[in-house]
């Protein structure tokens, strides 16, 4: 066996501990975690090796390792660990640091992982939206123009053009940052796997399709034991986002193709889909909170990083449905305030997506594609 020089990064070890992996040092490499994990492959099991990488501060090995994303935080390993090392929480902390590593600017990655910056992060969308309202003279909520028949119309409060410019801009920003991170992540996995730069061979498309189907069905979550209920809650949240995205596109079609302006009647099919999506989102995120609370003794309660995304998604569902109900009840001031908060939370979710736990869905998908493609023995070309 050839000698290998190991250079531990003690600062990285401290970062893992500070990011939710405070139990890291309890691991004594018994391999119980890898044995009980139903997602861990026999030929390359995890998370035992990831635990020792983290203990030794082998940052590069972890960040270039697709297995940190293939872990679905089932918490079976945490529940059965005889030492209370909580491997699931440790790997979650490593994923958080990996997202920070791929973040540009990296400051935002660190900011999303620390409660110290929460007020500042929310102050940015609040300031932008307040500036728009001030320019329109709409800070006096009691003086907002009404629609036909005296109805509350949110486009009178915040015209569609401003919504589109702001939210398309932040979505493009988020997409570019995520794309940059994905390129770096893919290249790192390629280099670590010793895969050459030869031309991409066949079957990558079929791999991508297979992974998308797997994600849409959440098959891997079904293999979890301790937190098996997460499959239903995650499916509800996933499909609610898909439904709400379709609703948004439908609204754009109504506005710019048919020339129909909101608000639309509750009998409109688009409203059916939007309300169904909002309800599914609220139920899904509620089940997520219940599952985490119910399993906190076995699986851990989760980190600030986890709960930030859960809270923001819950706030989007509550304020979205609340704004509609208050509009229908004709409670103008509360309706406009609730709608404003809804815009703030949606801004937060999309603008900071590359730096929040939302990004792990993208990185996990990329890692799943990489791992499945590598299993086929297909050569992969690094993304350029």
TORKOL-4160 file (C-alpha; in steps of 0.2 Angstrom, whole numbers, padded with zeros to 4 digits, m for minus):
384
<pt num="1" X="0000" Y="0000" Z="0000"/>
<pt num="2" X="0007" Y="0017" Z="m0005"/>
<pt num="3" X="0009" Y="0030" Z="0008"/>
<pt num="4" X="m0003" Y="0045" Z="0008"/>
<pt num="5" X="0000" Y="0062" Z="0016"/>
<pt num="6" X="m0015" Y="0068" Z="0025"/>
<pt num="7" X="m0017" Y="0086" Z="0029"/>
<pt num="8" X="m0031" Y="0089" Z="0041"/>
<pt num="9" X="m0040" Y="0105" Z="0041"/>
<pt num="10" X="m0044" Y="0109" Z="0059"/>
<pt num="11" X="m0054" Y="0125" Z="0055"/>
<pt num="12" X="m0065" Y="0114" Z="0044"/>
<pt num="13" X="m0068" Y="0102" Z="0058"/>
<pt num="14" X="m0074" Y="0117" Z="0069"/>
<pt num="15" X="m0085" Y="0123" Z="0055"/>
<pt num="16" X="m0094" Y="0106" Z="0054"/>
<pt num="17" X="m0096" Y="0106" Z="0073"/>
<pt num="18" X="m0103" Y="0124" Z="0073"/>
<pt num="19" X="m0115" Y="0120" Z="0058"/>
<pt num="20" X="m0125" Y="0107" Z="0067"/>
<pt num="21" X="m0112" Y="0093" Z="0068"/>
<pt num="22" X="m0108" Y="0095" Z="0086"/>
<pt num="23" X="m0109" Y="0076" Z="0089"/>
<pt num="24" X="m0095" Y="0073" Z="0076"/>
<pt num="25" X="m0081" Y="0068" Z="0089"/>
<pt num="26" X="m0092" Y="0054" Z="0097"/>
<pt num="27" X="m0090" Y="0043" Z="0081"/>
<pt num="28" X="m0078" Y="0029" Z="0084"/>
<pt num="29" X="m0080" Y="0021" Z="0067"/>
<pt num="30" X="m0091" Y="0005" Z="0072"/>
<pt num="31" X="m0100" Y="0006" Z="0055"/>
<pt num="32" X="m0117" Y="0004" Z="0062"/>
<pt num="33" X="m0122" Y="0019" Z="0052"/>
<pt num="34" X="m0118" Y="0011" Z="0035"/>
<pt num="35" X="m0125" Y="m0006" Z="0040"/>
<pt num="36" X="m0143" Y="0002" Z="0044"/>
<pt num="37" X="m0144" Y="0014" Z="0030"/>
<pt num="38" X="m0155" Y="0007" Z="0016"/>
<pt num="39" X="m0149" Y="0019" Z="0004"/>
<pt num="40" X="m0130" Y="0015" Z="0006"/>
<pt num="41" X="m0123" Y="0004" Z="m0008"/>
<pt num="42" X="m0114" Y="m0012" Z="m0004"/>
<pt num="43" X="m0098" Y="m0008" Z="m0014"/>
<pt num="44" X="m0096" Y="0010" Z="m0008"/>
<pt num="45" X="m0106" Y="0012" Z="0009"/>
<pt num="46" X="m0109" Y="0029" Z="0018"/>
<pt num="47" X="m0109" Y="0038" Z="0029"/>
<pt num="48" X="m0095" Y="0029" Z="0039"/>
<pt num="49" X="m0081" Y="0036" Z="0027"/>
<pt num="50" X="m0089" Y="0053" Z="0027"/>
<pt num="51" X="m0088" Y="0053" Z="0046"/>
<pt num="52" X="m0070" Y="0050" Z="0047"/>
<pt num="53" X="m0067" Y="0062" Z="0033"/>
<pt num="54" X="m0076" Y="0075" Z="0043"/>
<pt num="55" X="m0066" Y="0071" Z="0059"/>
<pt num="56" X="m0050" Y="0073" Z="0050"/>
<pt num="57" X="m0055" Y="0089" Z="0042"/>
<pt num="58" X="m0053" Y="0082" Z="0024"/>
<pt num="59" X="m0064" Y="0095" Z="0016"/>
<pt num="60" X="m0059" Y="0092" Z="m0002"/>
<pt num="61" X="m0063" Y="0074" Z="m0001"/>
<pt num="62" X="m0080" Y="0078" Z="0006"/>
<pt num="63" X="m0085" Y="0092" Z="m0006"/>
<pt num="64" X="m0080" Y="0081" Z="m0021"/>
<pt num="65" X="m0090" Y="0066" Z="m0014"/>
<pt num="66" X="m0107" Y="0063" Z="m0022"/>
<pt num="67" X="m0112" Y="0053" Z="m0007"/>
<pt num="68" X="m0114" Y="0068" Z="0004"/>
<pt num="69" X="m0129" Y="0072" Z="m0007"/>
<pt num="70" X="m0135" Y="0054" Z="m0010"/>
<pt num="71" X="m0138" Y="0054" Z="0009"/>
<pt num="72" X="m0157" Y="0058" Z="0011"/>
<pt num="73" X="m0156" Y="0062" Z="0030"/>
<pt num="74" X="m0167" Y="0047" Z="0034"/>
<pt num="75" X="m0159" Y="0048" Z="0051"/>
<pt num="76" X="m0159" Y="0029" Z="0053"/>
<pt num="77" X="m0140" Y="0030" Z="0056"/>
<pt num="78" X="m0143" Y="0043" Z="0069"/>
<pt num="79" X="m0157" Y="0033" Z="0078"/>
<pt num="80" X="m0146" Y="0017" Z="0079"/>
<pt num="81" X="m0129" Y="0025" Z="0082"/>
<pt num="82" X="m0123" Y="0017" Z="0099"/>
<pt num="83" X="m0112" Y="0033" Z="0103"/>
<pt num="84" X="m0125" Y="0046" Z="0098"/>
<pt num="85" X="m0114" Y="0053" Z="0085"/>
<pt num="86" X="m0129" Y="0058" Z="0074"/>
<pt num="87" X="m0121" Y="0055" Z="0057"/>
<pt num="88" X="m0136" Y="0062" Z="0048"/>
<pt num="89" X="m0134" Y="0078" Z="0057"/>
<pt num="90" X="m0116" Y="0078" Z="0053"/>
<pt num="91" X="m0118" Y="0075" Z="0034"/>
<pt num="92" X="m0132" Y="0088" Z="0034"/>
<pt num="93" X="m0119" Y="0101" Z="0041"/>
<pt num="94" X="m0106" Y="0095" Z="0028"/>
<pt num="95" X="m0119" Y="0099" Z="0014"/>
<pt num="96" X="m0122" Y="0116" Z="0021"/>
<pt num="97" X="m0103" Y="0119" Z="0021"/>
<pt num="98" X="m0103" Y="0112" Z="0003"/>
<pt num="99" X="m0116" Y="0125" Z="m0002"/>
<pt num="100" X="m0106" Y="0139" Z="0005"/>
<pt num="101" X="m0091" Y="0132" Z="m0004"/>
<pt num="102" X="m0099" Y="0133" Z="m0020"/>
<pt num="103" X="m0108" Y="0150" Z="m0016"/>
<pt num="104" X="m0103" Y="0166" Z="m0025"/>
<pt num="105" X="m0102" Y="0178" Z="m0016"/>
<pt num="106" X="m0097" Y="0166" Z="m0002"/>
<pt num="107" X="m0103" Y="0179" Z="0011"/>
<pt num="108" X="m0121" Y="0176" Z="0006"/>
<pt num="109" X="m0118" Y="0157" Z="0009"/>
<pt num="110" X="m0112" Y="0160" Z="0027"/>
<pt num="111" X="m0125" Y="0173" Z="0030"/>
<pt num="112" X="m0139" Y="0160" Z="0026"/>
<pt num="113" X="m0132" Y="0148" Z="0038"/>
<pt num="114" X="m0131" Y="0161" Z="0053"/>
<pt num="115" X="m0145" Y="0168" Z="0062"/>
<pt num="116" X="m0135" Y="0184" Z="0065"/>
<pt num="117" X="m0138" Y="0190" Z="0047"/>
<pt num="118" X="m0157" Y="0186" Z="0047"/>
<pt num="119" X="m0163" Y="0204" Z="0049"/>
<pt num="120" X="m0151" Y="0210" Z="0036"/>
<pt num="121" X="m0156" Y="0197" Z="0024"/>
<pt num="122" X="m0174" Y="0201" Z="0026"/>
<pt num="123" X="m0170" Y="0220" Z="0026"/>
<pt num="124" X="m0165" Y="0219" Z="0008"/>
<pt num="125" X="m0181" Y="0213" Z="0000"/>
<pt num="126" X="m0191" Y="0225" Z="0012"/>
<pt num="127" X="m0181" Y="0240" Z="0007"/>
<pt num="128" X="m0183" Y="0236" Z="m0012"/>
<pt num="129" X="m0201" Y="0233" Z="m0011"/>
<pt num="130" X="m0204" Y="0249" Z="0000"/>
<pt num="131" X="m0194" Y="0259" Z="m0012"/>
<pt num="132" X="m0205" Y="0254" Z="m0026"/>
<pt num="133" X="m0221" Y="0257" Z="m0016"/>
<pt num="134" X="m0214" Y="0274" Z="m0011"/>
<pt num="135" X="m0211" Y="0279" Z="m0029"/>
<pt num="136" X="m0229" Y="0274" Z="m0033"/>
<pt num="137" X="m0236" Y="0284" Z="m0018"/>
<pt num="138" X="m0243" Y="0268" Z="m0011"/>
<pt num="139" X="m0236" Y="0269" Z="0007"/>
<pt num="140" X="m0253" Y="0275" Z="0013"/>
<pt num="141" X="m0262" Y="0259" Z="0013"/>
<pt num="142" X="m0279" Y="0267" Z="0016"/>
<pt num="143" X="m0277" Y="0277" Z="m0001"/>
<pt num="144" X="m0273" Y="0263" Z="m0013"/>
<pt num="145" X="m0285" Y="0264" Z="m0028"/>
<pt num="146" X="m0299" Y="0251" Z="m0029"/>
<pt num="147" X="m0304" Y="0241" Z="m0043"/>
<pt num="148" X="m0321" Y="0239" Z="m0052"/>
<pt num="149" X="m0335" Y="0239" Z="m0039"/>
<pt num="150" X="m0323" Y="0244" Z="m0025"/>
<pt num="151" X="m0314" Y="0228" Z="m0025"/>
<pt num="152" X="m0296" Y="0226" Z="m0018"/>
<pt num="153" X="m0284" Y="0223" Z="m0032"/>
<pt num="154" X="m0266" Y="0219" Z="m0028"/>
<pt num="155" X="m0260" Y="0225" Z="m0045"/>
<pt num="156" X="m0266" Y="0243" Z="m0040"/>
<pt num="157" X="m0255" Y="0241" Z="m0024"/>
<pt num="158" X="m0240" Y="0234" Z="m0034"/>
<pt num="159" X="m0242" Y="0234" Z="m0053"/>
<pt num="160" X="m0237" Y="0218" Z="m0062"/>
<pt num="161" X="m0223" Y="0226" Z="m0071"/>
<pt num="162" X="m0213" Y="0229" Z="m0055"/>
<pt num="163" X="m0217" Y="0212" Z="m0049"/>
<pt num="164" X="m0210" Y="0204" Z="m0065"/>
<pt num="165" X="m0195" Y="0215" Z="m0066"/>
<pt num="166" X="m0190" Y="0212" Z="m0048"/>
<pt num="167" X="m0194" Y="0193" Z="m0048"/>
<pt num="168" X="m0187" Y="0189" Z="m0065"/>
<pt num="169" X="m0171" Y="0198" Z="m0060"/>
<pt num="170" X="m0169" Y="0188" Z="m0044"/>
<pt num="171" X="m0173" Y="0172" Z="m0052"/>
<pt num="172" X="m0160" Y="0174" Z="m0066"/>
<pt num="173" X="m0147" Y="0179" Z="m0053"/>
<pt num="174" X="m0151" Y="0163" Z="m0043"/>
<pt num="175" X="m0151" Y="0152" Z="m0058"/>
<pt num="176" X="m0134" Y="0159" Z="m0063"/>
<pt num="177" X="m0126" Y="0157" Z="m0046"/>
<pt num="178" X="m0133" Y="0139" Z="m0045"/>
<pt num="179" X="m0127" Y="0135" Z="m0062"/>
<pt num="180" X="m0110" Y="0141" Z="m0057"/>
<pt num="181" X="m0110" Y="0130" Z="m0042"/>
<pt num="182" X="m0116" Y="0115" Z="m0051"/>
<pt num="183" X="m0102" Y="0116" Z="m0064"/>
<pt num="184" X="m0089" Y="0117" Z="m0049"/>
<pt num="185" X="m0098" Y="0102" Z="m0040"/>
<pt num="186" X="m0098" Y="0092" Z="m0056"/>
<pt num="187" X="m0080" Y="0096" Z="m0060"/>
<pt num="188" X="m0075" Y="0091" Z="m0042"/>
<pt num="189" X="m0084" Y="0074" Z="m0043"/>
<pt num="190" X="m0076" Y="0071" Z="m0060"/>
<pt num="191" X="m0058" Y="0075" Z="m0054"/>
<pt num="192" X="m0060" Y="0065" Z="m0038"/>
<pt num="193" X="m0067" Y="0050" Z="m0048"/>
<pt num="194" X="m0052" Y="0050" Z="m0059"/>
<pt num="195" X="m0064" Y="0051" Z="m0074"/>
<pt num="196" X="m0056" Y="0058" Z="m0090"/>
<pt num="197" X="m0061" Y="0072" Z="m0102"/>
<pt num="198" X="m0066" Y="0061" Z="m0117"/>
<pt num="199" X="m0082" Y="0064" Z="m0126"/>
<pt num="200" X="m0098" Y="0060" Z="m0117"/>
<pt num="201" X="m0104" Y="0043" Z="m0122"/>
<pt num="202" X="m0122" Y="0037" Z="m0124"/>
<pt num="203" X="m0135" Y="0035" Z="m0110"/>
<pt num="204" X="m0133" Y="0051" Z="m0101"/>
<pt num="205" X="m0150" Y="0057" Z="m0106"/>
<pt num="206" X="m0158" Y="0041" Z="m0101"/>
<pt num="207" X="m0149" Y="0043" Z="m0084"/>
<pt num="208" X="m0156" Y="0060" Z="m0082"/>
<pt num="209" X="m0174" Y="0054" Z="m0086"/>
<pt num="210" X="m0172" Y="0040" Z="m0074"/>
<pt num="211" X="m0167" Y="0051" Z="m0060"/>
<pt num="212" X="m0181" Y="0064" Z="m0063"/>
<pt num="213" X="m0193" Y="0050" Z="m0062"/>
<pt num="214" X="m0185" Y="0044" Z="m0046"/>
<pt num="215" X="m0186" Y="0061" Z="m0039"/>
<pt num="216" X="m0204" Y="0063" Z="m0044"/>
<pt num="217" X="m0209" Y="0047" Z="m0035"/>
<pt num="218" X="m0197" Y="0050" Z="m0021"/>
<pt num="219" X="m0193" Y="0032" Z="m0021"/>
<pt num="220" X="m0178" Y="0034" Z="m0010"/>
<pt num="221" X="m0188" Y="0042" Z="0004"/>
<pt num="222" X="m0198" Y="0026" Z="0004"/>
<pt num="223" X="m0183" Y="0016" Z="0010"/>
<pt num="224" X="m0181" Y="0027" Z="0026"/>
<pt num="225" X="m0187" Y="0018" Z="0042"/>
<pt num="226" X="m0186" Y="0031" Z="0057"/>
<pt num="227" X="m0193" Y="0045" Z="0047"/>
<pt num="228" X="m0203" Y="0036" Z="0034"/>
<pt num="229" X="m0217" Y="0049" Z="0034"/>
<pt num="230" X="m0206" Y="0062" Z="0026"/>
<pt num="231" X="m0210" Y="0054" Z="0009"/>
<pt num="232" X="m0228" Y="0060" Z="0009"/>
<pt num="233" X="m0223" Y="0078" Z="0016"/>
<pt num="234" X="m0209" Y="0080" Z="0004"/>
<pt num="235" X="m0220" Y="0074" Z="m0011"/>
<pt num="236" X="m0234" Y="0087" Z="m0006"/>
<pt num="237" X="m0221" Y="0101" Z="m0005"/>
<pt num="238" X="m0213" Y="0096" Z="m0022"/>
<pt num="239" X="m0230" Y="0095" Z="m0031"/>
<pt num="240" X="m0236" Y="0110" Z="m0023"/>
<pt num="241" X="m0221" Y="0120" Z="m0030"/>
<pt num="242" X="m0224" Y="0112" Z="m0047"/>
<pt num="243" X="m0243" Y="0117" Z="m0047"/>
<pt num="244" X="m0239" Y="0135" Z="m0041"/>
<pt num="245" X="m0226" Y="0137" Z="m0055"/>
<pt num="246" X="m0239" Y="0131" Z="m0068"/>
<pt num="247" X="m0251" Y="0143" Z="m0060"/>
<pt num="248" X="m0239" Y="0158" Z="m0061"/>
<pt num="249" X="m0236" Y="0153" Z="m0080"/>
<pt num="250" X="m0255" Y="0152" Z="m0082"/>
<pt num="251" X="m0257" Y="0169" Z="m0075"/>
<pt num="252" X="m0244" Y="0176" Z="m0087"/>
<pt num="253" X="m0253" Y="0168" Z="m0101"/>
<pt num="254" X="m0270" Y="0176" Z="m0096"/>
<pt num="255" X="m0261" Y="0193" Z="m0094"/>
<pt num="256" X="m0250" Y="0195" Z="m0109"/>
<pt num="257" X="m0259" Y="0184" Z="m0122"/>
<pt num="258" X="m0277" Y="0185" Z="m0117"/>
<pt num="259" X="m0276" Y="0202" Z="m0109"/>
<pt num="260" X="m0286" Y="0197" Z="m0094"/>
<pt num="261" X="m0281" Y="0206" Z="m0078"/>
<pt num="262" X="m0282" Y="0199" Z="m0060"/>
<pt num="263" X="m0291" Y="0196" Z="m0048"/>
<pt num="264" X="m0298" Y="0181" Z="m0056"/>
<pt num="265" X="m0314" Y="0173" Z="m0050"/>
<pt num="266" X="m0313" Y="0158" Z="m0039"/>
<pt num="267" X="m0322" Y="0148" Z="m0052"/>
<pt num="268" X="m0308" Y="0150" Z="m0064"/>
<pt num="269" X="m0298" Y="0133" Z="m0066"/>
<pt num="270" X="m0281" Y="0143" Z="m0063"/>
<pt num="271" X="m0288" Y="0148" Z="m0046"/>
<pt num="272" X="m0292" Y="0129" Z="m0043"/>
<pt num="273" X="m0274" Y="0124" Z="m0047"/>
<pt num="274" X="m0267" Y="0139" Z="m0037"/>
<pt num="275" X="m0277" Y="0136" Z="m0021"/>
<pt num="276" X="m0274" Y="0117" Z="m0022"/>
<pt num="277" X="m0256" Y="0120" Z="m0023"/>
<pt num="278" X="m0256" Y="0132" Z="m0009"/>
<pt num="279" X="m0266" Y="0120" Z="0002"/>
<pt num="280" X="m0254" Y="0106" Z="m0002"/>
<pt num="281" X="m0239" Y="0117" Z="0002"/>
<pt num="282" X="m0247" Y="0121" Z="0019"/>
<pt num="283" X="m0251" Y="0103" Z="0023"/>
<pt num="284" X="m0234" Y="0097" Z="0017"/>
<pt num="285" X="m0224" Y="0109" Z="0027"/>
<pt num="286" X="m0235" Y="0106" Z="0042"/>
<pt num="287" X="m0232" Y="0087" Z="0041"/>
<pt num="288" X="m0213" Y="0091" Z="0040"/>
<pt num="289" X="m0214" Y="0101" Z="0056"/>
<pt num="290" X="m0224" Y="0087" Z="0064"/>
<pt num="291" X="m0212" Y="0073" Z="0058"/>
<pt num="292" X="m0197" Y="0083" Z="0064"/>
<pt num="293" X="m0205" Y="0086" Z="0081"/>
<pt num="294" X="m0211" Y="0068" Z="0083"/>
<pt num="295" X="m0194" Y="0061" Z="0079"/>
<pt num="296" X="m0183" Y="0073" Z="0087"/>
<pt num="297" X="m0177" Y="0061" Z="0101"/>
<pt num="298" X="m0171" Y="0048" Z="0088"/>
<pt num="299" X="m0167" Y="0059" Z="0073"/>
<pt num="300" X="m0163" Y="0076" Z="0080"/>
<pt num="301" X="m0173" Y="0092" Z="0078"/>
<pt num="302" X="m0162" Y="0099" Z="0064"/>
<pt num="303" X="m0152" Y="0114" Z="0062"/>
<pt num="304" X="m0155" Y="0133" Z="0060"/>
<pt num="305" X="m0151" Y="0130" Z="0042"/>
<pt num="306" X="m0165" Y="0117" Z="0040"/>
<pt num="307" X="m0178" Y="0127" Z="0050"/>
<pt num="308" X="m0175" Y="0143" Z="0040"/>
<pt num="309" X="m0181" Y="0135" Z="0024"/>
<pt num="310" X="m0196" Y="0127" Z="0033"/>
<pt num="311" X="m0201" Y="0143" Z="0041"/>
<pt num="312" X="m0200" Y="0153" Z="0025"/>
<pt num="313" X="m0210" Y="0140" Z="0015"/>
<pt num="314" X="m0223" Y="0140" Z="0028"/>
<pt num="315" X="m0224" Y="0159" Z="0028"/>
<pt num="316" X="m0226" Y="0159" Z="0009"/>
<pt num="317" X="m0241" Y="0147" Z="0011"/>
<pt num="318" X="m0249" Y="0156" Z="0025"/>
<pt num="319" X="m0247" Y="0174" Z="0018"/>
<pt num="320" X="m0252" Y="0168" Z="0001"/>
<pt num="321" X="m0268" Y="0160" Z="0007"/>
<pt num="322" X="m0271" Y="0174" Z="0020"/>
<pt num="323" X="m0269" Y="0188" Z="0007"/>
<pt num="324" X="m0283" Y="0180" Z="m0004"/>
<pt num="325" X="m0295" Y="0177" Z="0011"/>
<pt num="326" X="m0292" Y="0195" Z="0017"/>
<pt num="327" X="m0295" Y="0202" Z="m0001"/>
<pt num="328" X="m0311" Y="0192" Z="m0002"/>
<pt num="329" X="m0316" Y="0198" Z="0016"/>
<pt num="330" X="m0312" Y="0216" Z="0010"/>
<pt num="331" X="m0301" Y="0220" Z="0024"/>
<pt num="332" X="m0290" Y="0232" Z="0014"/>
<pt num="333" X="m0276" Y="0237" Z="0026"/>
<pt num="334" X="m0273" Y="0219" Z="0033"/>
<pt num="335" X="m0274" Y="0212" Z="0015"/>
<pt num="336" X="m0261" Y="0224" Z="0008"/>
<pt num="337" X="m0249" Y="0221" Z="0023"/>
<pt num="338" X="m0251" Y="0202" Z="0021"/>
<pt num="339" X="m0248" Y="0203" Z="0002"/>
<pt num="340" X="m0233" Y="0213" Z="0006"/>
<pt num="341" X="m0226" Y="0200" Z="0018"/>
<pt num="342" X="m0230" Y="0187" Z="0005"/>
<pt num="343" X="m0219" Y="0196" Z="m0008"/>
<pt num="344" X="m0205" Y="0198" Z="0005"/>
<pt num="345" X="m0205" Y="0179" Z="0008"/>
<pt num="346" X="m0206" Y="0174" Z="m0010"/>
<pt num="347" X="m0191" Y="0186" Z="m0014"/>
<pt num="348" X="m0181" Y="0178" Z="0001"/>
<pt num="349" X="m0185" Y="0161" Z="m0006"/>
<pt num="350" X="m0179" Y="0164" Z="m0024"/>
<pt num="351" X="m0165" Y="0177" Z="m0022"/>
<pt num="352" X="m0156" Y="0166" Z="m0008"/>
<pt num="353" X="m0160" Y="0149" Z="m0016"/>
<pt num="354" X="m0142" Y="0146" Z="m0021"/>
<pt num="355" X="m0136" Y="0149" Z="m0003"/>
<pt num="356" X="m0150" Y="0140" Z="0007"/>
<pt num="357" X="m0155" Y="0122" Z="0009"/>
<pt num="358" X="m0166" Y="0125" Z="m0006"/>
<pt num="359" X="m0150" Y="0123" Z="m0016"/>
<pt num="360" X="m0147" Y="0105" Z="m0010"/>
<pt num="361" X="m0161" Y="0099" Z="m0021"/>
<pt num="362" X="m0151" Y="0104" Z="m0036"/>
<pt num="363" X="m0134" Y="0098" Z="m0030"/>
<pt num="364" X="m0143" Y="0081" Z="m0025"/>
<pt num="365" X="m0150" Y="0079" Z="m0042"/>
<pt num="366" X="m0133" Y="0082" Z="m0050"/>
<pt num="367" X="m0125" Y="0070" Z="m0038"/>
<pt num="368" X="m0138" Y="0057" Z="m0041"/>
<pt num="369" X="m0136" Y="0058" Z="m0060"/>
<pt num="370" X="m0117" Y="0057" Z="m0058"/>
<pt num="371" X="m0117" Y="0042" Z="m0047"/>
<pt num="372" X="m0130" Y="0033" Z="m0057"/>
<pt num="373" X="m0120" Y="0037" Z="m0073"/>
<pt num="374" X="m0104" Y="0031" Z="m0066"/>
<pt num="375" X="m0112" Y="0014" Z="m0061"/>
<pt num="376" X="m0115" Y="0011" Z="m0079"/>
<pt num="377" X="m0097" Y="0013" Z="m0083"/>
<pt num="378" X="m0100" Y="0027" Z="m0095"/>
<pt num="379" X="m0086" Y="0040" Z="m0097"/>
<pt num="380" X="m0092" Y="0058" Z="m0093"/>
<pt num="381" X="m0085" Y="0074" Z="m0099"/>
<pt num="382" X="m0083" Y="0088" Z="m0086"/>
<pt num="383" X="m0095" Y="0102" Z="m0089"/>
<pt num="384" X="m0086" Y="0118" Z="m0096"/>
